[in-house]
Amino acid sequence: MTLESLPGSSGYLDLHPERRMSYFGNPYILGLTVVAGIGGLLFGYDTGVISGALLYIKDDFEVVNHSSFLQETIVSMALVGAMIGAASGGWINDAYGRKKATLLADVVFTAGAIVMAVAPDPYILIMGRFLVGLGVGTASVTAPVYIAEASPSEIRGELVSTNVLMITGGQFLSYLVNLAFTQVQGTWRWMLGVSAVPAVIQFALMLCLPESPRWLFMKNDEAQAITVLSKIYDLARLEDEIDHLSASLEEERQKKNTVKYMDVFKSKEMRLAFLAGAGLQALQQFTGINTVMYYSPTIVQMAGFTPNQLALLLSLIVAAMNAAGTVLGIYLIDHVGRKKLALSSLSGVIISLLILSGAFFAQSSGSSSGLFGWAAVLGLALYIAFFSPGMGPVPWTVNSEIYPEQYRGICGGMSATVNWVSNLIVAQTFLSVAEAAGTASTFLILAGIAVLAVVFVIMFVPETQGLTFVEVEQIWKERAWGSSYNIESLLEQENQS
């Protein structure tokens, strides 16, 4: 018996190419992905909408206009909530399921949107931002895991990346909404309050969708799991997928029934997996993506384009490029691979950040603000063009597939928490660092971090393109124990299970 002949392996699909599925091959799995991805839409909308709303919040509240710290807090309080939502979301996912976690996130997000819309002062607004963050944080853990667990391995990267497309689509939508409400009384209240609409829509649609089949198997509801799988796979492949899923989960049950947070650090292979996953999430943020998305109108104004509407319009173009780049990433991630895509993306990010830094250095030295203002906008556009196909989807995709079933909820929650903590640090310090060190030096620091990110990806992130969960787990065992843990060891475990 060889690894290639095991049901569910990538080698197995090479032996049965007729059983491979394409991205548009099954409307059911694509629909499931889109509905689950509305959580990503909420994530993206909240990220983008606050950048435009902040311009008008400053106009309404004088105390906010005179305090960079208060502006940063309004932006970043959602991130505090997201940290807590992500940290608890992993446990909620494992205990109650991916579906219930999504429904809970929608309820909390809707409550936060209403509080923001009616906030009489900046402090109630901050409370609403916290509630919205709780919902976004839980959704950021749940959507990628739910999609990955229902996806055929050969298109798992594309489907999980669709969630990232929903994030970037939400950011683009937020700028459209911002522009639409610039002349409407209440401006920012409408901008923030309308975000409740997609949350309500997802809640209603999610009631009609099933639980993750892998979670159902893990909870011994095999009949319901098989019902779900039968809608994903044709009859020729269904039996093999059920056998493979049953065998792998039985092995997980024999290892340990209950996983706690500290268990992640007791196993060498899990430490390596979490380092790769959490490291990618941290570097996604520290290379500056949400500096661009939260503050792009502010950066555009720093570059000399001061009218609010013009700043929002230029930021809309940046957001449109972000969504378009993610569409490209959906194609590339299962054709080029996760690692190569991340490395090429980071190379372009470094160049873009150097252009941004150079533009602001030139502006600060007294050169033509018009010329170098456009250079700054070009730097922003190039940054998004390089970031969005690679470092946008890769961290979320990798984190949805590198952990064993028993660790997936907890590790997914922990790595998402790392993302939100990193996001918070960047959002809470960008304006202050730019004031203290200068905007040019701030972008130069981000470029230096991007160089470190290249080194990290080369050293610690494996290629997982097209691999099944069992094959990915084998990578960590081989990295942890070397060649002594070989294919024969895996085959022996498969036979025993």
ZAKE-759361 format. One line per field, with one value per residue (C-alpha): residue number from 0; residue in one letter; chain; y, x, z. Coordinates in Angstrom, 1 decimal. Example, Ala and Ser with C-alpha at 12.3 -4.5 7.8 and 13.67 -1.06 7.14 Angstrom:
residues 2
seq <- 0/1 $
type <- A/S $
mol <- A/A $
Y <- -4.5/-1.1 $
X <- 12.3/13.7 $
Z <- 7.8/7.1 $
//
This chain:
residues 497
seq <- 0/1/2/3/4/5/6/7/8/9/10/11/12/13/14/15/16/17/18/19/20/21/22/23/24/25/26/27/28/29/30/31/32/33/34/35/36/37/38/39/40/41/42/43/44/45/46/47/48/49/50/51/52/53/54/55/56/57/58/59/60/61/62/63/64/65/66/67/68/69/70/71/72/73/74/75/76/77/78/79/80/81/82/83/84/85/86/87/88/89/90/91/92/93/94/95/96/97/98/99/100/101/102/103/104/105/106/107/108/109/110/111/112/113/114/115/116/117/118/119/120/121/122/123/124/125/126/127/128/129/130/131/132/133/134/135/136/137/138/139/140/141/142/143/144/145/146/147/148/149/150/151/152/153/154/155/156/157/158/159/160/161/162/163/164/165/166/167/168/169/170/171/172/173/174/175/176/177/178/179/180/181/182/183/184/185/186/187/188/189/190/191/192/193/194/195/196/197/198/199/200/201/202/203/204/205/206/207/208/209/210/211/212/213/214/215/216/217/218/219/220/221/222/223/224/225/226/227/228/229/230/231/232/233/234/235/236/237/238/239/240/241/242/243/244/245/246/247/248/249/250/251/252/253/254/255/256/257/258/259/260/261/262/263/264/265/266/267/268/269/270/271/272/273/274/275/276/277/278/279/280/281/282/283/284/285/286/287/288/289/290/291/292/293/294/295/296/297/298/299/300/301/302/303/304/305/306/307/308/309/310/311/312/313/314/315/316/317/318/319/320/321/322/323/324/325/326/327/328/329/330/331/332/333/334/335/336/337/338/339/340/341/342/343/344/345/346/347/348/349/350/351/352/353/354/355/356/357/358/359/360/361/362/363/364/365/366/367/368/369/370/371/372/373/374/375/376/377/378/379/380/381/382/383/384/385/386/387/388/389/390/391/392/393/394/395/396/397/398/399/400/401/402/403/404/405/406/407/408/409/410/411/412/413/414/415/416/417/418/419/420/421/422/423/424/425/426/427/428/429/430/431/432/433/434/435/436/437/438/439/440/441/442/443/444/445/446/447/448/449/450/451/452/453/454/455/456/457/458/459/460/461/462/463/464/465/466/467/468/469/470/471/472/473/474/475/476/477/478/479/480/481/482/483/484/485/486/487/488/489/490/491/492/493/494/495/496 $
type <- M/T/L/E/S/L/P/G/S/S/G/Y/L/D/L/H/P/E/R/R/M/S/Y/F/G/N/P/Y/I/L/G/L/T/V/V/A/G/I/G/G/L/L/F/G/Y/D/T/G/V/I/S/G/A/L/L/Y/I/K/D/D/F/E/V/V/N/H/S/S/F/L/Q/E/T/I/V/S/M/A/L/V/G/A/M/I/G/A/A/S/G/G/W/I/N/D/A/Y/G/R/K/K/A/T/L/L/A/D/V/V/F/T/A/G/A/I/V/M/A/V/A/P/D/P/Y/I/L/I/M/G/R/F/L/V/G/L/G/V/G/T/A/S/V/T/A/P/V/Y/I/A/E/A/S/P/S/E/I/R/G/E/L/V/S/T/N/V/L/M/I/T/G/G/Q/F/L/S/Y/L/V/N/L/A/F/T/Q/V/Q/G/T/W/R/W/M/L/G/V/S/A/V/P/A/V/I/Q/F/A/L/M/L/C/L/P/E/S/P/R/W/L/F/M/K/N/D/E/A/Q/A/I/T/V/L/S/K/I/Y/D/L/A/R/L/E/D/E/I/D/H/L/S/A/S/L/E/E/E/R/Q/K/K/N/T/V/K/Y/M/D/V/F/K/S/K/E/M/R/L/A/F/L/A/G/A/G/L/Q/A/L/Q/Q/F/T/G/I/N/T/V/M/Y/Y/S/P/T/I/V/Q/M/A/G/F/T/P/N/Q/L/A/L/L/L/S/L/I/V/A/A/M/N/A/A/G/T/V/L/G/I/Y/L/I/D/H/V/G/R/K/K/L/A/L/S/S/L/S/G/V/I/I/S/L/L/I/L/S/G/A/F/F/A/Q/S/S/G/S/S/S/G/L/F/G/W/A/A/V/L/G/L/A/L/Y/I/A/F/F/S/P/G/M/G/P/V/P/W/T/V/N/S/E/I/Y/P/E/Q/Y/R/G/I/C/G/G/M/S/A/T/V/N/W/V/S/N/L/I/V/A/Q/T/F/L/S/V/A/E/A/A/G/T/A/S/T/F/L/I/L/A/G/I/A/V/L/A/V/V/F/V/I/M/F/V/P/E/T/Q/G/L/T/F/V/E/V/E/Q/I/W/K/E/R/A/W/G/S/S/Y/N/I/E/S/L/L/E/Q/E/N/Q/S $
mol <- A/A/A/A/A/A/A/A/A/A/A/A/A/A/A/A/A/A/A/A/A/A/A/A/A/A/A/A/A/A/A/A/A/A/A/A/A/A/A/A/A/A/A/A/A/A/A/A/A/A/A/A/A/A/A/A/A/A/A/A/A/A/A/A/A/A/A/A/A/A/A/A/A/A/A/A/A/A/A/A/A/A/A/A/A/A/A/A/A/A/A/A/A/A/A/A/A/A/A/A/A/A/A/A/A/A/A/A/A/A/A/A/A/A/A/A/A/A/A/A/A/A/A/A/A/A/A/A/A/A/A/A/A/A/A/A/A/A/A/A/A/A/A/A/A/A/A/A/A/A/A/A/A/A/A/A/A/A/A/A/A/A/A/A/A/A/A/A/A/A/A/A/A/A/A/A/A/A/A/A/A/A/A/A/A/A/A/A/A/A/A/A/A/A/A/A/A/A/A/A/A/A/A/A/A/A/A/A/A/A/A/A/A/A/A/A/A/A/A/A/A/A/A/A/A/A/A/A/A/A/A/A/A/A/A/A/A/A/A/A/A/A/A/A/A/A/A/A/A/A/A/A/A/A/A/A/A/A/A/A/A/A/A/A/A/A/A/A/A/A/A/A/A/A/A/A/A/A/A/A/A/A/A/A/A/A/A/A/A/A/A/A/A/A/A/A/A/A/A/A/A/A/A/A/A/A/A/A/A/A/A/A/A/A/A/A/A/A/A/A/A/A/A/A/A/A/A/A/A/A/A/A/A/A/A/A/A/A/A/A/A/A/A/A/A/A/A/A/A/A/A/A/A/A/A/A/A/A/A/A/A/A/A/A/A/A/A/A/A/A/A/A/A/A/A/A/A/A/A/A/A/A/A/A/A/A/A/A/A/A/A/A/A/A/A/A/A/A/A/A/A/A/A/A/A/A/A/A/A/A/A/A/A/A/A/A/A/A/A/A/A/A/A/A/A/A/A/A/A/A/A/A/A/A/A/A/A/A/A/A/A/A/A/A/A/A/A/A/A/A/A/A/A/A/A/A/A/A/A/A/A/A/A/A/A/A/A/A/A/A/A/A/A/A/A/A/A/A/A/A/A/A/A/A/A/A/A/A/A/A/A/A/A/A/A/A/A $
Y <- 0.0/3.5/6.9/7.7/5.0/6.3/7.7/11.5/11.9/14.1/11.1/9.3/12.1/11.7/8.1/9.2/12.6/12.3/12.8/16.1/19.1/22.6/25.9/26.2/22.4/22.3/25.2/23.9/24.2/27.6/28.8/27.6/29.4/32.7/32.6/31.8/34.4/37.2/37.1/38.2/40.9/42.3/42.1/44.1/46.6/47.5/47.8/50.2/52.2/53.6/55.3/57.5/57.8/59.1/62.2/63.2/62.0/64.5/67.2/66.3/65.8/68.6/66.5/63.8/66.3/67.5/64.1/61.6/59.2/59.3/58.9/55.8/54.5/54.8/52.8/50.3/49.5/47.2/45.4/45.0/43.3/41.3/39.9/38.7/37.4/35.5/34.1/32.8/32.0/28.9/27.4/28.3/26.6/23.4/23.2/24.4/24.1/26.4/27.2/28.4/30.4/32.3/33.0/34.3/36.6/38.0/38.9/40.6/42.5/43.8/45.0/46.9/48.5/49.9/51.3/53.0/54.5/56.1/57.0/60.5/60.9/59.4/57.1/55.3/55.1/53.3/50.9/50.1/49.6/47.0/45.0/45.0/43.8/40.9/39.8/40.3/38.4/35.4/35.4/35.7/32.4/30.6/31.4/30.0/26.8/26.2/26.6/24.5/21.6/21.4/21.9/19.2/19.4/20.3/23.6/24.3/27.2/28.8/28.5/29.8/32.6/33.5/34.5/36.9/38.2/38.9/40.9/43.0/43.3/44.5/47.2/48.3/48.4/50.5/53.2/53.2/53.6/56.4/58.3/57.7/59.3/62.3/64.6/63.0/64.3/62.1/61.0/58.7/57.3/55.9/54.7/52.7/51.6/50.1/47.4/45.6/44.7/42.0/40.6/40.1/38.6/36.1/35.1/34.3/32.3/30.5/29.0/27.1/25.8/22.6/22.3/21.4/17.7/17.2/18.7/16.5/13.4/14.6/14.8/11.3/12.6/10.6/10.3/14.1/14.4/11.9/13.8/17.0/15.2/13.7/17.2/18.0/14.8/12.5/8.9/7.6/9.7/9.9/6.5/7.1/10.5/9.1/6.3/8.7/11.1/8.3/6.9/10.3/11.4/8.0/8.5/12.0/10.6/8.0/10.6/12.9/13.9/17.3/19.8/22.8/25.9/24.9/21.5/23.3/24.0/20.5/18.9/19.8/19.4/21.6/24.3/24.4/24.5/27.3/29.3/29.2/30.0/32.7/34.2/34.7/36.4/38.7/39.6/40.2/43.1/44.4/44.8/47.5/46.4/47.8/51.0/51.4/50.3/52.2/55.3/55.5/58.7/60.2/59.2/60.7/63.9/63.8/63.6/66.9/65.9/67.6/67.6/64.8/63.6/63.5/61.6/59.1/58.8/58.0/55.5/53.9/53.2/51.6/49.4/48.4/47.3/45.3/43.4/42.8/41.6/39.1/37.6/37.0/35.4/33.0/31.6/31.6/30.1/26.6/26.9/28.7/27.6/29.3/29.8/31.2/33.5/34.9/35.5/37.3/39.3/40.5/41.4/43.8/45.1/46.1/48.0/49.8/50.8/52.2/54.3/55.6/56.4/58.2/60.3/61.5/62.1/64.3/66.1/66.8/68.2/70.9/69.4/69.8/68.5/67.9/65.6/63.7/63.5/61.5/59.4/58.6/57.5/55.4/53.8/53.0/51.5/49.4/48.2/46.9/45.4/43.3/42.6/41.5/38.4/37.0/38.2/38.9/35.3/33.2/33.6/32.7/29.8/28.3/28.6/26.8/23.7/23.3/22.0/18.6/18.4/18.3/21.5/23.3/25.4/26.3/27.0/28.9/31.1/31.6/32.6/34.9/36.5/37.1/38.8/41.1/41.9/42.8/44.7/46.6/47.6/48.9/50.8/52.3/53.5/54.5/58.2/58.7/57.1/59.1/62.3/61.4/59.9/61.2/59.5/58.6/56.9/55.0/53.4/52.7/50.7/48.7/47.9/46.6/44.3/43.1/42.0/40.0/38.5/37.1/35.4/34.0/32.5/30.9/29.3/28.3/28.1/24.8/24.5/23.0/23.3/20.5/18.5/16.7/17.4/14.0/15.0/18.4/16.7/14.5/17.6/18.7/15.3/15.1/18.6/17.8/14.4/14.3/11.4/8.9/9.7/8.6/7.5/4.0/5.5/7.3/4.2/2.1/4.7/4.7/0.9/0.8/3.3 $
X <- 0.0/1.3/0.4/-0.9/-3.5/-5.0/-8.5/-8.4/-4.7/-3.5/-1.9/-5.2/-6.7/-3.8/-4.9/-8.6/-8.4/-12.1/-12.9/-11.2/-13.5/-13.2/-14.0/-17.4/-18.0/-20.5/-22.9/-23.8/-20.2/-19.8/-23.0/-22.0/-18.6/-20.3/-22.8/-20.0/-17.9/-20.4/-18.5/-15.5/-17.6/-18.4/-14.7/-13.8/-16.6/-15.7/-12.0/-12.8/-15.8/-14.1/-11.4/-14.1/-16.4/-13.5/-13.3/-16.9/-16.7/-13.9/-16.2/-19.1/-16.9/-14.4/-12.7/-11.9/-10.6/-8.0/-6.8/-4.9/-5.2/-9.0/-9.0/-6.8/-9.0/-12.2/-10.4/-8.7/-11.4/-13.0/-9.7/-9.8/-13.2/-11.9/-9.0/-11.5/-13.9/-11.1/-9.6/-13.0/-14.2/-11.9/-13.4/-17.0/-16.3/-15.1/-17.7/-20.9/-20.0/-19.1/-22.7/-23.7/-20.5/-21.5/-25.0/-23.7/-21.2/-24.0/-26.2/-23.3/-22.2/-25.8/-26.0/-22.7/-23.8/-27.0/-25.1/-22.6/-25.4/-27.2/-24.1/-24.6/-20.8/-17.5/-17.4/-20.7/-19.3/-16.3/-18.5/-20.3/-17.0/-16.0/-19.2/-18.7/-15.2/-16.4/-18.6/-15.8/-13.3/-15.5/-16.3/-12.6/-12.0/-15.1/-15.5/-12.1/-12.4/-16.0/-15.1/-12.0/-13.7/-16.4/-13.9/-12.4/-8.6/-7.8/-9.8/-9.6/-7.2/-9.5/-12.6/-10.9/-9.5/-13.0/-13.5/-10.6/-12.3/-15.4/-13.1/-11.7/-15.1/-16.4/-13.7/-14.6/-18.3/-17.5/-15.9/-18.9/-21.2/-18.9/-19.1/-22.9/-23.5/-21.1/-24.0/-26.6/-27.4/-25.9/-23.1/-21.0/-24.0/-25.4/-21.9/-21.5/-25.1/-25.8/-23.3/-26.1/-27.8/-25.3/-25.1/-28.9/-28.8/-26.1/-28.0/-31.1/-29.2/-27.0/-30.1/-30.6/-27.0/-25.6/-22.9/-19.4/-19.2/-15.9/-17.3/-20.4/-18.2/-16.1/-19.3/-20.5/-23.3/-22.2/-25.6/-25.9/-22.3/-22.8/-25.9/-23.8/-20.9/-23.4/-24.2/-20.5/-19.1/-20.5/-21.2/-17.9/-15.9/-18.3/-17.5/-13.8/-14.1/-16.3/-13.8/-10.9/-12.7/-13.8/-10.2/-8.5/-11.0/-10.8/-7.1/-7.6/-10.1/-7.5/-4.9/-6.9/-10.5/-10.1/-7.5/-6.6/-4.7/-1.4/-1.5/-0.5/2.9/3.5/3.9/6.9/5.0/2.2/4.7/6.1/2.7/1.5/4.8/4.2/0.5/0.6/3.8/2.1/-0.8/1.4/3.5/0.4/-0.4/3.1/3.8/1.1/-2.0/-4.5/-2.5/-3.4/-7.0/-7.8/-6.0/-5.8/-8.0/-5.8/-2.6/-4.0/-4.7/-1.2/0.0/-1.7/-5.2/-7.1/-10.9/-12.7/-14.6/-11.4/-9.6/-12.5/-12.6/-8.8/-9.2/-12.1/-9.7/-7.2/-10.0/-11.1/-7.5/-7.5/-10.6/-9.3/-6.0/-7.8/-9.6/-6.2/-5.1/-8.0/-6.7/-3.0/-3.2/-4.0/-1.9/1.3/1.2/1.0/4.7/5.7/2.7/3.6/7.2/6.4/3.8/6.2/8.8/6.4/5.3/8.9/9.3/5.9/6.7/10.1/8.2/5.8/8.7/10.6/7.5/7.0/10.8/10.7/7.6/9.1/12.2/10.1/9.8/6.6/3.8/1.6/4.2/5.1/1.5/0.7/3.8/2.4/-0.9/1.0/2.8/-0.5/-1.9/1.2/1.2/-2.3/-1.6/1.2/-0.3/-3.8/-3.1/-0.6/-0.2/-4.0/-5.3/-2.2/-2.2/-5.9/-5.6/-2.6/-4.1/-7.3/-5.3/-2.1/-3.6/-5.0/-8.8/-8.5/-6.4/-8.0/-10.5/-8.1/-5.1/-7.3/-8.6/-5.1/-3.6/-6.5/-6.0/-2.3/-3.6/-5.9/-3.3/-0.9/-3.6/-4.4/-0.7/-0.4/-3.8/-3.2/0.3/0.4/-0.7/1.4/4.5/4.0/3.8/6.9/9.2/7.6/5.4/8.4/10.3/7.1/6.8/10.6/10.1/7.3/9.5/12.2/9.5/8.5/12.2/12.0/8.8/10.5/13.1/10.4/8.4/11.5/12.5/9.2/6.3/5.8/4.0/0.6/-0.8/-3.2/-2.3/-4.9/-5.1/-3.3/-0.5/0.0/0.2/2.9/5.0/5.1/6.0/8.9/10.1/9.8/11.4/13.4/13.6/13.1/9.4/8.8/6.1/6.0/5.1/2.2/1.0/1.2/-1.0/-3.5/-3.7/-4.2/-7.0 $
Z <- 0.0/-0.9/0.3/-3.2/-2.9/0.3/-0.2/0.1/-0.8/-3.6/-5.1/-5.0/-7.1/-9.6/-10.0/-10.5/-12.4/-13.3/-9.6/-9.4/-8.8/-10.3/-8.6/-10.3/-10.4/-7.6/-7.1/-3.6/-2.2/-3.9/-2.4/1.0/0.6/-0.3/2.6/5.1/3.4/4.4/7.7/5.7/4.1/7.6/8.4/5.3/5.6/9.1/8.2/5.3/6.6/9.6/7.5/5.7/8.7/10.8/8.6/9.6/13.2/13.6/12.2/14.6/17.8/18.5/21.1/18.5/16.0/18.5/19.7/17.6/20.5/20.5/16.7/17.0/19.8/17.7/15.0/17.2/19.8/17.2/17.2/20.9/20.5/17.6/19.7/22.4/19.7/18.0/21.2/22.4/18.8/18.6/21.7/20.6/17.2/18.8/21.5/19.6/16.0/13.1/12.3/15.8/16.1/12.8/14.1/17.3/15.5/13.4/16.5/18.2/15.1/14.5/18.0/17.6/14.4/16.0/19.0/16.6/14.5/17.5/19.6/21.2/22.0/21.0/24.1/23.2/19.7/21.1/22.9/19.6/17.9/20.6/20.0/16.3/16.9/18.9/16.0/13.4/15.5/15.9/12.2/11.3/13.0/11.8/8.1/6.9/9.0/8.0/4.3/4.5/6.2/3.6/0.6/-1.6/-1.1/-4.7/-4.6/-0.8/-1.4/-3.9/-1.8/1.4/-0.6/-1.6/2.0/1.5/-1.6/0.5/2.9/0.1/-1.5/1.9/1.9/-1.6/-0.6/2.4/0.3/-2.0/1.0/2.3/-0.9/-1.1/2.3/2.1/1.3/3.6/7.0/9.7/7.3/9.5/11.4/8.1/7.1/10.3/10.9/7.4/8.2/10.2/6.9/5.7/9.2/9.2/5.7/6.7/9.9/7.8/5.1/7.6/9.3/6.0/5.8/7.4/10.0/8.9/8.0/9.8/13.0/12.7/12.4/15.4/17.4/16.3/14.1/11.1/9.4/9.1/8.0/5.2/4.1/3.8/2.0/-0.5/-1.7/-2.2/-3.8/-6.5/-5.7/-7.1/-4.7/-1.7/-0.2/-0.4/1.3/4.1/4.7/4.8/7.1/9.4/9.6/10.2/12.9/14.7/14.9/16.4/19.0/20.1/20.6/22.8/23.3/24.8/23.7/25.9/24.8/26.5/24.7/21.5/23.0/24.4/21.0/18.8/15.6/16.8/18.0/14.4/12.9/15.2/14.6/10.8/11.1/13.8/12.3/8.9/10.6/12.5/9.5/7.4/9.7/10.5/6.8/7.0/5.1/7.6/7.9/4.3/4.7/7.9/7.1/3.3/3.1/5.8/4.0/0.8/2.6/4.1/0.5/-0.3/-1.5/1.3/0.3/2.0/-1.1/-3.2/-0.5/-0.4/-4.2/-4.5/-1.6/-3.5/-6.4/-4.0/-2.5/-6.0/-6.8/-3.5/-4.6/-8.1/-6.8/-4.5/-7.6/-9.1/-5.9/-5.9/-9.2/-8.3/-4.8/-6.1/-9.3/-8.1/-4.5/-1.1/-0.5/-3.9/-3.9/-0.5/-1.5/-4.8/-3.0/-0.3/-2.9/-4.5/-1.1/-0.2/-3.5/-2.9/0.6/-0.5/-3.1/-0.4/1.9/-0.9/-1.8/1.8/2.2/-0.9/0.3/3.7/2.0/0.3/-3.2/-5.3/-3.2/-6.3/-8.0/-4.9/-3.8/-6.9/-6.2/-2.8/-4.4/-6.9/-4.0/-2.3/-5.5/-6.1/-2.5/-2.8/-6.3/-4.8/-1.4/-2.3/-4.4/-2.0/1.6/1.7/1.2/2.0/5.9/6.2/3.7/5.4/8.9/7.7/6.6/8.7/12.0/12.8/13.4/17.2/17.2/14.3/16.3/19.1/16.9/14.3/17.2/18.6/15.3/14.4/17.8/16.9/13.7/15.7/18.3/15.5/13.8/17.0/17.5/14.0/14.1/17.5/16.8/13.1/13.5/16.6/15.0/11.9/14.0/16.0/13.4/10.2/7.6/5.4/8.2/9.2/5.8/5.8/9.0/7.4/4.4/6.8/8.4/5.0/4.4/7.6/6.4/3.3/5.5/7.8/4.9/3.4/6.7/8.4/6.0/4.0/0.7/1.3/-2.2/-3.1/0.1/2.2/6.0/6.6/4.2/5.8/9.3/7.9/7.0/10.6/11.9/9.5/10.4/14.1/14.0/10.8/8.4/11.3/10.9/7.4/5.1/6.6/10.0/8.5/6.6/9.9/11.6/8.7/8.8/12.6/12.4 $
//
